[in-house]
Amino acid sequence: MTIINTTDDLLRALDEQPAWYEMVRARILGEELLKLPAVFSAFVEQMTQFVAEQRQFVAEQQQFNAEQRQFNAEQLQFNADQRQFNADQRQFNADQRQFNADQRQFNADQRQFNADQRQFNADQRQFNQQMESRVTGLEDFNQEQRRVNERIERRVTRIDQDIGQLRGYYAIIRTREHAPTIADEMGLNFVATLDNLTIVQYCKDPALGYASRHQLRSFRHADLLIEAHDGGKPLLVAVEVSYTADRRDTDRAIRNAHYLTQATGEAARPVIASVRNTHEAQELIDLGIVYWYEIIPEMLIADH
């Protein structure tokens, strides 16, 4: 029988009796403290899992931030491109409004012409009716009159096409009136506008023997050729006129200037006179290959 009188006796007895040790330990610590190591191990496992998930989340967040920065950069570029597009669109709208104003003026003139033509047709029809009711035996005359009327009707249907040609021709006429102004704006001293006889003589020059008949015919019909002085030296100017100048106009001006140089041995400059220009024509202007004389739309409004 074990006798316990002191704490040392108790500790020795617990060392000798493991079962006692466990019973005392359970009585002192209680059930919750006994389970604490297992609970702590489970906590450590959960915390390890949480840390791993947190690292995964941070990595995904960093990837998202990188993608967001890339998106922001692309958005900034898109915004810049959009602002440029808006600026170009505003310029286009301004040009379109100017064109619409010109077109409205043209339409007003066309409507007036149509009204006059309809009145003429009405008067003609009334005259025909009077002739038919008052004159007998004029079948041949009436038949011829009908043919005249048919020709008039056909001519009216061609008005829309002819008016465009007339508009271009009128632009040429008004530009020719401003020949001294063109020379002055180019820093030249105006001398004269070359007449058709002079141009025909140029076409006969052997130096232009390589040019085709069609090319020479086009040269003879150049819109405007100017004789001027540049600081006392002779200088010729080849002008092509168009409402909207394109590459065809610049090519003709360059060709005509070349022909002038070949025929006379004097320097010549190509010029286009227009209200606006296509992109291709503007490139040659910006490069200084062709000079641009701007036609103000008011120049094309007929004087009343």
Number of C-alpha atoms within 10 A of each C-alpha: 3 7 8 12 8 9 9 10 13 15 13 12 16 17 12 11 11 11 11 13 16 12 11 13 13 14 10 11 11 11 10 10 12 13 11 11 11 11 13 11 11 12 12 12 12 12 12 12 12 12 12 12 12 12 12 12 12 12 12 12 12 12 12 12 12 12 12 12 12 12 12 12 12 12 12 12 12 12 12 12 12 12 12 12 12 12 12 12 12 12 12 12 12 12 13 12 12 13 13 12 12 16 12 12 13 16 12 12 12 15 12 12 13 14 12 12 15 13 12 12 15 12 12 14 14 12 12 15 12 11 14 14 9 8 10 8 8 11 11 9 11 14 11 12 14 14 12 12 15 12 12 14 13 11 12 15 11 11 15 11 10 13 13 12 12 12 15 15 15 16 24 22 15 16 25 19 12 14 20 20 16 23 21 13 10 16 13 22 21 20 16 13 17 14 12 13 10 10 18 15 11 20 22 12 13 11 15 16 11 9 14 10 11 9 15 21 13 13 24 20 13 18 21 22 29 22 20 23 15 15 10 9 11 15 21 27 27 25 32 27 27 22 18 15 22 18 16 12 22 27 17 21 28 21 16 27 24 19 22 24 17 17 18 13 11 14 16 24 20 24 28 30 27 23 19 20 21 11 12 13 22 19 14 16 17 11 9 10 15 21 21 26 21 14 21 12 15 9 14 19 14 8 6 3
